[in-house]
Amino acid sequence: MDNERLEAWVRELEGVDLPLLSSTPSLLTAVAEDETLSMRAVGRLVQRDPGLSLRLIRAANQIPHRHFRNPVVSLDEAVMMLGLRRVMERVREQPRVDQVLPPAAAERYRFLAARCAFAGLLAEGWGELRHDMIPPEVGLAGLLYGLGELLFAVHDERRIARYLDLVRRSDVYPNEAEYVALDVSLEAVGHRLALRWELPAMVQECTCPANARHPRALGVMLAAELARDALEGWTRAEAGIRLQQAAAYLECGPEELIGQINVATEDFNRYAELYAMDPLGGLDPESPPASVCAVLPPGLCLAPRRDCLERARQRLAAGTLEDRDAVLDTLLDGLHRGLGLNRVVFARLDENGERLEAERVEGADHEPEFDRFQVDLNGGHLVSVVMQRPSAFWLHDGNREDIWPRVPEGLRHLIRVRGFLMHSVFAGERAEGLVYADRRSLDCALDAPTAGEFKALVALAARELTRLAGRAAG
């Protein structure tokens, strides 16, 4: 996405504090009076409140300590380092949500906090099932995965209200809601602030979509999306597919997965009053959400933004971008926001020239499986042909019947849409990778002008990469 716009929001939000949930002080007061509780147990209670968790992690990692040679990565470590007395001091200092937000905004914040807490419970439980070395580390990453949404909920009530109204509709994806209601990716904001605040590496990694290729990060991302489904009562159209993806990730059957989710639900419900909400309902193993996503017409199609497209075109044409990252940032922002393409990927060619793997992804923050975009180039299929020289391809009504069988099976399964654009990218004679883009639904059809703009913008980016490669070689 546009780096200047992202950086402006990061500067705006880096001074924002997340409030405490209203009942957290009484919960922690009871903890302080019980000397039998372990630090692990206290950390799990702190994890119920993302605002307190964020403050304690940041505080703990600012204190040098001889027993911790590496940064603190979990809440039980943070509580151990700070001690209960200092934890309670911070509880007394931190304002409560009802003190800083009006009632409607406070309700939205509590809902988001509940979803984050549920994601943390799922992620930690899955870490234990997978014999992760530090399950609380992935639990914390699950809790803070929604950091961008939480900060916006405190800072900009109007925009986040519009975003949440859209995203709670079953026919609108979170990325589409961001496109309409915001001018920035919430996940990108969370990622940049995680870096700025030096939050644990796992938190940083999980808020970067391309890291879905790593199993630990993928688990956190899937947990966050299933938490979204759980708090919406398992009514969203893709809940069934996400359950399939989670079962494959955990290498278990659907009944075992549902049992694990229900355990997390029971754990969450013990403190549901923290979020001023009724207990969540569990999943019935006999009638889980549909295993195949219902084919629904999209709630909206993304409108191109000519100003964003022109800005990207001018930057790429000027020949003044300083590095490869700036070129890719500009290109993907121009394609996503400028042309209104829902999902855009730059997949980099590996050193052996045998595989493409996602390096940058726009518009798919909430689709962890799509973020794992990769294509094996062996086999003479469509993508391997496109990668032989600088070339563009558009799959549309006129060629779909003939070409679709030549699309690699893994890619067909991943994208789940029979209309897309792709363009191989070369820097001079060297193949760099592939740009892929689609509108996620054939109801939001691609057209010839869009395909032409796509081809032209990628060509400008390739020219810039060639210029930078020549400068480096000279």
N, C-alpha and C positions, 0 to 999 in steps of 0.2 A: 504494500500500500504506500501512498505518498508519505515519504519520511518526514517532510516538514509539518504536515498536518498531524501526524502521529506524535512528533516531538512536542508540538504545541499543546496537545492534550496531556502528555506526560508532565510537562511543566505545570499545567493547570491542576493536575490531580496529585502530584507528589507530596503536597502539604496537607492533603485531606486525611483525617483520621476516621477509622471505622468506629462506630459507637458500640457500647456493650448492649446486649439484649437485656431487657428490663429485669428479668429474674436472675441474671447471672450473679450479682452480688450476694443474694441470699444463698444460692447454690454453693458458692465458694466459701461463704462464711461457715456453712455446715461442714465443709471439707476441712477447714482450718481447725475445727474443734475435734476432728477425728484423727488421732495420732497413729492409728493403725493402717491408714491408707498408704499404699505404695506410691512412688512417684509415677509409675505407669498408670495407676488408677486415676491420680489427679490429672495427669496429662490427657487421659481419655475424656474426663469431664470438661477440661478447658477446651478440648476440640469441639465441644458442642457450640461454641461461640466463635465465629471466625474473626470478629473484631478483637477479642482478647487474645486469641491465638496469634494473630499477626503482630500485635504489640509485644507479646512475650518472646516470640522468635526473634524479632528485631532487637529487642533489649538484650537477650542472651548472647547474640552474636556480636554485640558491641563490647562485651566484657571479656578481657583476657583471663584465662583460667588454666592452671597447670595440668588439670586432669583432662582437658579437652584440647588435644593438639589439632583437631580438625573442626570445622564449623559445626555448630549444633544443627542437627537435621530433623529432630522430632520434638514433640511437645513435652514428652517425659524428660528428655535431656534438658530442655529449656527450664522446666520447673525445678529440676535437680540443681542446675547451675544458679538460678536466681534465689531459690529457697521460698518457702511459703510466705514468709513475712514480706518479701519484696513483691511476690505475686499479689498479695492482698493490697499492698500499697498502690499498685497499678490498677487494681480493680476499683479502689476508692477514687483514684484520680481520673479515670476514664468516664466521660459522659455517657449516659444511657440513651438509647434510641428515641425514647419518648421525650427526652429533653432537647434533642437537636432537630427532630423532624416532625412535621405536622402529621396528624393521624393517618391519612391515606398513604403518605410517603413511608411512614414507619411500618405500615402493614406490608408494603411492597418489599421493604428491606428485610423484614422478618421472613417473608416467603423465600427470598433469595438465600438468606442465611440458613434456613431449613434445608433447602436443596443442596447447598454446599456441605452442610453437616452430614446429610445422607450420603453424598458422594464420598466423603471421607471415610465413613463407616464401610461402604462397599469396597472401596479401594484397599483399605487395610485388611478386611476380611479376605479379599482375593489374594493379597500378598501372603497371608498365612497359608491359604490353600496351595499357593505355588511355592511354598517354602522360601519366600523372599528372606534375604539376610536381615532386613530392617523393615518389617511391615509398617510400623508407625511412620516411617519416612514417606511411604507411598500414601498412607492415610492423610498426612499433612498436605501432600501435593493434591490429593483429591479435594480436600477442604478448601484450598486456596486456588483451585482451578478457575473459579468464578470471580477472581479478584477484580477484574475490570468491571463486571456488572455491579458488584458491591460498591465500588467507589463511585460509579455513576449514580447509583441509587441514593447516595448521600449528597452528591454534589449537584446533580442536574435532574430534579424531580420530573420536570415536564418531559424531557426526552426519554428518560427511562420508563416513564409511564406509558408513553406511546409505544416504545419498543416492547414492553411486556404485554400490552394489549394485543399487539400483532403476534408475538411469539406464542401466546397461549392459544392461538387458533391452530387447529390441527392441519390446516392446509398452507401454513406459512413456516418456512424454515427460519431458525435464528439468524442466519446470515442475511436472509432477505429482509428480516425485520430491522437488522442493523443498517442495511442499505437505505431503507426508507426513513427510519426514525433518527439515525445518527449519521455522522460523517466519518466514522472511524470504526475499526474492528475492536470489539471489547477484548477479545483474546490477545490481540497485539498490544493493547494498552497494558493488560495484565502482565504480559511477557516483558515488556520494556521496563515496567516498574519493578518486577521481580529482579531484573538485572540491576536497576538503579539502587534498590534497597539491599542488594546482596542477600536475597532470600536463598534458602537451600537450593542446591543445584537441581534437585528433582522438581521443585516448583518451577524453576526457570525452564527446564527441558519440556515439561508437560504442556506449557503454554505456547510451544512452537509446533505448528501442525506437522511439519515434515518429520518430527521425531516420533510420529506414530509407528515408524519402522522398528523402533526399539520396544521390546516386549513390556518393560516396566511402564514406560510412558503410555503405550497403547492401553494397558489396563486402567490407568487413571482416566484417560479420555473416555473409554467405554463406560466406566463407573459414573462419570459426570453426566453422560447422556442418558443412562438408565435412571439416574436420580431425577433427571428432568421428567422422564416418563412416569416414574413413581409418583411424583408430586402432582402430576396431571391425571392421576387415576388410571394410568395405563391405557389411555384413550387415543394417543397419538398414532398416526397411521404406520409409522415405522418402528413401533415398539417391538413387534414380532421379529423383525429383521435384526434389531439390536440385541435381542435375547439370543438369537442364533449366533451372532458374532461373539457375544460374551461366552456362550457355551463352547464355541470353537476355541476361543482364547484360553479358557480354563481346562479344555480337553475333558469335558464332562457332558453328561446327558442333560436334557432339559429339566428333568425332575430334580436332579442334584442342584442345578443352578437356581431353580425357583426356591428350593429349600434354603439355599444360602441367602438369597435375597430376602426371604421371609424372616430369617434370623436377624438380618440387619434392620429390617422393618420393626421387629419387636424391640430391638435395642434402641432405635430412634424413638419409638413411641413412649418409652419410659420418661422421656424429657420433652414430649411434644408441647407441653405447656410453655416452655421457653419461647416458642415461636407463636404463641397464642393461636394454636391450630388444633383441630381434632386429630386423633390418631389416624395414621395411614392404614388403608386396607391392604391385606396381603394378596399374593397371587395364588390362584387355585391351580395345582398341577394338572387337574383333570380338564381345565378349560383355560389355558394360557392365551394371551393375545395372539391373533392370527400369525401364523408362521411366515406368511407371504404378505408383503406390504400391499395394502389396497391401492389400486391405481386411481388416484384422485386428481382432478384438474387442479393446477396450481392456484393458490389464493391470489397471486399477483405475478406479473412479469417485470423484471428489472428494466427501467427506462435508461437509455444511454444518457450520459451527461457530457454534452459537447465541450464544455469548458475543461473538464478533466482530460478528455481525449486530446484537445488542442494543446493543453499544457504538456502532456506526455510527448506528443509529436514534436513540439518545439524543443523540449529538452534533449530528445534523442537526436534531432536534426542539427542541433547547435555544435555538436562535437566537442563539448566541454565537460562531460561527466568524468569524474575522477577515477572511478574504479568499477569493477564488474558488478559489485553489489548495487551501486547506484543505477546501473543500466537495468538490472533485473527488477529493482524496486519500481523504476519508472515504467518499464514495459508492463509488468503485471497490474499496476494501478491503472494504466491506460486501458488495458483490456477488460479489467473487472469493472471499474467505475466509469471509465470513459465509454466503452462499448456496451456496458450492461450485461456482460457475460457472467453467468453465475459462478462457475468454477473454472479457475485458471491454474495450470500447473507448469512450472519449468522443471523438467526431468533431466538430470545431468547424465551424460554418458560416462560409464565407469572406465577405469584405466585400460581395461582389456578390450573395450569397444563391444562388449557383449550384452550389456544391460543398461536400461534407463531407470533411474530412481529419483523420486521426487526430491528436489532441493528447495523449491519455493512453492507455496500453495496459497491462493487467494480464494475466498468465498466458500471454503469447505471446513471451517474451523470445527464445526459440530458433526463432521462425518469422518471419524477416525479411520475407518476402512479405506475411504477414498484418499485420505492423506498418505496412505501407504502405496500410492501409485508407483508401479514399477512394471517394466516390460522386458522380457527376455527377447533379445533380437535374433536368436537362432530360429530357423524354420521358414524363412522366406515369406512371412506374412506381410500385411499392409504396412505396419510400422517399420519393419526392417527395410522395405522398399523405399519408404519416405526418407529414411535415414541415410540412404546412399549418396544423396547430394542435396543441396539447399532446395527445398521444395515445400509447397503447401498442399493440403488436402482438405476438402469439405465433404462430409458425408451428409447427403440430403435425399429428398424423395426420388430424384432422378437416377441415383446410382445405388441406393440402399440395397435393393434386392441382390445385385451382383456383388457388391463390396462387403456387405455385412459378414458373410462367411469367412472373409479374409482377415477380419479383425481378430486379434488373438483372443482365445477363449477367456483367459484370465482378465483381460481388459474389458471384455463384454460384461462379465460378471461384476466387475468393479464399478463401472460407470452407470449401468442400468438405464441407458438412454441411447436411442438409435439415431442420433444426430450430433455431430461435433465438428470442430475445426482442429487441425494440427499442422505444425510447421517445424521442419528440422532447422536447427540453428548451427551455423558454421562460423568460425572466426578465421577468415581466410580459407585455407584448405583443411583446417582441423575441425572435425565435428565436435560441437560442444554439448548438444542435447536436443530436446524436443519441447515445444510449447504445445500444450493441449488445452482446449477450452470448449465449454458447452453451456447450454441454458437449462440443464437438468431435466427439463420437460419439453416434449415435442409440441405441447400447446403454446410454448413461448418460442416460436420457430425462428431458426436462423434464416437469414436472407442474403442475397448476393451483395448488397452494399456492406453489410457487416463482415462478410467473408473478405471483401476487398480491403476494408479498413484493417482487419486482422492481419492480412498478408503484408500490407504496407508498414504497419507498426513493427511487426517482427523483423522485417527487412531492415528497418532503421536501427533496431537494437543489434542485429547481427553486424551491421556496418560499424557501430560503436565498439562492439567487442573485438572486431578486427583491428580497429584503430588502436585500442588499448593493448592488444597482443603485440602489435608492431612496435609500440612505444616501449613495452617491456623488453622486447628482443633487442631493440636498438640501444 
